[in-house]
Amino acid sequence: MSKGLSLWFAVSSVVLMIATAVSISHYAWLAVLLAVVTLANIGFGFVVKARMGRRQSGNSTN
């Protein structure tokens, strides 16, 4: 995964976690929604990393 894409996932995940923490004291439903979105963002980052790694390792063997 490129450094820019890694930075994007890291920063967006931290921003979503901060938004989740702030929303806990205001709206419970919003906190739950943001927590789900945060987990999905982190999971999607791992999926992208795995797919890019598989694609790079597949090209090096040919």
MDTraj code that builds the backbone (N, CA, C; nanometers):
import mdtraj as md
import numpy as np

residues = "MET SER LYS GLY LEU SER LEU TRP PHE ALA VAL SER SER VAL VAL LEU MET ILE ALA THR ALA VAL SER ILE SER HIS TYR ALA TRP LEU ALA VAL LEU LEU ALA VAL VAL THR LEU ALA ASN ILE GLY PHE GLY PHE VAL VAL LYS ALA ARG MET GLY ARG ARG GLN SER GLY ASN SER THR ASN".split()
xyz = np.array([
    [0.0857, -0.1165, 0.0000],
    [0.0000, 0.0000, 0.0000],
    [0.0907, 0.1233, 0.0000],
    [0.0518, 0.2216, -0.0770],
    [0.1325, 0.3424, -0.0849],
    [0.1249, 0.4212, 0.0463],
    [0.2236, 0.5065, 0.0665],
    [0.2276, 0.5858, 0.1897],
    [0.1097, 0.6817, 0.1979],
    [0.0714, 0.7382, 0.0849],
    [-0.0420, 0.8311, 0.0831],
    [-0.1728, 0.7637, 0.1215],
    [-0.1937, 0.6440, 0.0681],
    [-0.3157, 0.5695, 0.0996],
    [-0.3159, 0.5243, 0.2460],
    [-0.2007, 0.4838, 0.2954],
    [-0.1896, 0.4468, 0.4368],
    [-0.2192, 0.5664, 0.5268],
    [-0.1654, 0.6812, 0.4894],
    [-0.1906, 0.8032, 0.5662],
    [-0.3381, 0.8387, 0.5645],
    [-0.4024, 0.8220, 0.4487],
    [-0.5450, 0.8528, 0.4377],
    [-0.6266, 0.7659, 0.5342],
    [-0.6013, 0.6353, 0.5342],
    [-0.6761, 0.5468, 0.6224],
    [-0.6470, 0.5768, 0.7690],
    [-0.5237, 0.6090, 0.8018],
    [-0.4891, 0.6396, 0.9404],
    [-0.5578, 0.7673, 0.9876],
    [-0.5491, 0.8716, 0.9081],
    [-0.6079, 1.0000, 0.9476],
    [-0.7605, 0.9917, 0.9516],
    [-0.8200, 0.9284, 0.8512],
    [-0.9663, 0.9187, 0.8506],
    [-1.0164, 0.8344, 0.9684],
    [-0.9429, 0.7308, 1.0049],
    [-0.9832, 0.6492, 1.1197],
    [-0.9731, 0.7278, 1.2502],
    [-0.8672, 0.8054, 1.2654],
    [-0.8522, 0.8857, 1.3872],
    [-0.9614, 0.9914, 1.3956],
    [-0.9923, 1.0553, 1.2842],
    [-1.0991, 1.1569, 1.2831],
    [-1.2332, 1.0932, 1.3189],
    [-1.2601, 0.9755, 1.2640],
    [-1.3853, 0.9067, 1.2973],
    [-1.3891, 0.8648, 1.4440],
    [-1.2760, 0.8219, 1.4995],
    [-1.2718, 0.7854, 1.6414],
    [-1.2941, 0.9070, 1.7312],
    [-1.2375, 1.0194, 1.6935],
    [-1.2590, 1.1429, 1.7705],
    [-1.4050, 1.1839, 1.7629],
    [-1.4638, 1.1754, 1.6445],
    [-1.6056, 1.2097, 1.6297],
    [-1.6932, 1.1162, 1.7125],
    [-1.6568, 0.9885, 1.7183],
    [-1.7310, 0.8932, 1.8000],
    [-1.7209, 0.9301, 1.9476],
    [-1.6021, 0.9638, 1.9924],
    [-1.5822, 0.9998, 2.1330],
    [-1.6607, 1.1246, 2.1708],
    [-1.6619, 1.2225, 2.0829],
    [-1.7352, 1.3465, 2.1115],
    [-1.8852, 1.3211, 2.1122],
    [-1.9327, 1.2369, 2.0208],
    [-2.0766, 1.2143, 2.0098],
    [-2.1324, 1.1269, 2.1217],
    [-2.0468, 1.0584, 2.1962],
    [-2.0957, 0.9713, 2.3041],
    [-2.1764, 1.0512, 2.4059],
    [-2.1313, 1.1704, 2.4373],
    [-2.2007, 1.2484, 2.5395],
    [-2.3240, 1.3209, 2.4859],
    [-2.3416, 1.3240, 2.3556],
    [-2.4552, 1.3968, 2.2992],
    [-2.5673, 1.3046, 2.2512],
    [-2.5352, 1.2156, 2.1588],
    [-2.6363, 1.1277, 2.1008],
    [-2.5821, 0.9849, 2.0944],
    [-2.6500, 0.8954, 2.1635],
    [-2.6047, 0.7563, 2.1666],
    [-2.6154, 0.6916, 2.0292],
    [-2.7230, 0.7194, 1.9565],
    [-2.7418, 0.6579, 1.8256],
    [-2.6344, 0.7038, 1.7273],
    [-2.5939, 0.8294, 1.7377],
    [-2.4883, 0.8809, 1.6506],
    [-2.3540, 0.8181, 1.6865],
    [-2.3306, 0.7965, 1.8152],
    [-2.2066, 0.7327, 1.8585],
    [-2.1984, 0.5896, 1.8059],
    [-2.3090, 0.5174, 1.8105],
    [-2.3113, 0.3802, 1.7594],
    [-2.2887, 0.3801, 1.6087],
    [-2.3544, 0.4710, 1.5385],
    [-2.3384, 0.4804, 1.3940],
    [-2.1931, 0.5127, 1.3569],
    [-2.1341, 0.6089, 1.4251],
    [-1.9951, 0.6457, 1.3971],
    [-1.8985, 0.5334, 1.4330],
    [-1.9283, 0.4585, 1.5376],
    [-1.8437, 0.3452, 1.5741],
    [-1.8466, 0.2382, 1.4646],
    [-1.9636, 0.2130, 1.4098],
    [-1.9756, 0.1152, 1.3011],
    [-1.9004, 0.1646, 1.1771],
    [-1.9150, 0.2916, 1.1454],
    [-1.8443, 0.3482, 1.0300],
    [-1.6930, 0.3439, 1.0523],
    [-1.6494, 0.3707, 1.1742],
    [-1.5065, 0.3647, 1.2053],
    [-1.4521, 0.2239, 1.1864],
    [-1.5220, 0.1249, 1.2384],
    [-1.4786, -0.0142, 1.2222],
    [-1.4787, -0.0561, 1.0754],
    [-1.5787, -0.0108, 1.0000],
    [-1.5837, -0.0416, 0.8571],
    [-1.4662, 0.0228, 0.7841],
    [-1.4317, 0.1446, 0.8209],
    [-1.3186, 0.2135, 0.7581],
    [-1.1870, 0.1406, 0.7870],
    [-1.1678, 0.1002, 0.9111],
    [-1.0462, 0.0270, 0.9472],
    [-1.0415, -0.1077, 0.8743],
    [-1.1526, -0.1775, 0.8727],
    [-1.1596, -0.3057, 0.8021],
    [-1.1346, -0.2912, 0.6534],
    [-1.1899, -0.1864, 0.5936],
    [-1.1692, -0.1629, 0.4512],
    [-1.0224, -0.1333, 0.4220],
    [-0.9564, -0.0649, 0.5140],
    [-0.8134, -0.0397, 0.4979],
    [-0.7340, -0.1691, 0.4946],
    [-0.7680, -0.2641, 0.5815],
    [-0.7001, -0.3934, 0.5810],
    [-0.7297, -0.4716, 0.4532],
    [-0.8533, -0.4620, 0.4035],
    [-0.8893, -0.5308, 0.2795],
    [-0.8096, -0.4743, 0.1625],
    [-0.8011, -0.3430, 0.1536],
    [-0.7253, -0.2791, 0.0457],
    [-0.5784, -0.3186, 0.0538],
    [-0.5228, -0.3192, 0.1744],
    [-0.3820, -0.3573, 0.1926],
    [-0.3583, -0.5009, 0.1478],
    [-0.4485, -0.5912, 0.1846],
    [-0.4329, -0.7316, 0.1469],
    [-0.4449, -0.7508, -0.0038],
    [-0.5397, -0.6836, -0.0654],
    [-0.5571, -0.6973, -0.2100],
    [-0.4383, -0.6407, -0.2860],
    [-0.3872, -0.5276, -0.2411],
    [-0.2714, -0.4683, -0.3077],
    [-0.1474, -0.5553, -0.2870],
    [-0.1342, -0.6156, -0.1697],
    [-0.0222, -0.7047, -0.1443],
    [-0.0279, -0.8297, -0.2289],
    [-0.1475, -0.8857, -0.2436],
    [-0.1643, -1.0050, -0.3273],
    [-0.1360, -0.9729, -0.4732],
    [-0.1803, -0.8573, -0.5167],
    [-0.1595, -0.8172, -0.6553],
    [-0.0102, -0.7981, -0.6842],
    [0.0634, -0.7377, -0.5886],
    [0.2062, -0.7156, -0.6073],
    [0.2837, -0.8468, -0.6022],
    [0.2460, -0.9355, -0.5116],
    [0.3181, -1.0632, -0.5026],
    [0.2864, -1.1518, -0.6224],
    [0.1687, -1.1407, -0.6776],
    [0.1335, -1.2180, -0.7972],
    [0.2096, -1.1718, -0.9184],
    [0.2352, -1.0422, -0.9294],
    [0.3083, -0.9906, -1.0439],
    [0.4563, -1.0224, -1.0372],
    [0.5130, -1.0367, -0.9185],
    [0.6561, -1.0607, -0.9066],
    [0.6936, -1.2045, -0.9410],
    [0.5983, -1.2989, -0.9351],
    [0.6291, -1.4378, -0.9646],
    [0.6230, -1.4667, -1.1137],
    [0.5606, -1.3801, -1.1909],
    [0.5478, -1.4031, -1.3354],
    [0.6657, -1.3530, -1.4116],
])
top = md.Topology()
chain = top.add_chain()
for i, resn in enumerate(residues, 1):
    res = top.add_residue(resn, chain, resSeq=i)
    for name in ("N", "CA", "C"):
        top.add_atom(name, md.element.get_by_symbol(name[0]), res)
traj = md.Trajectory(xyz[None], top)
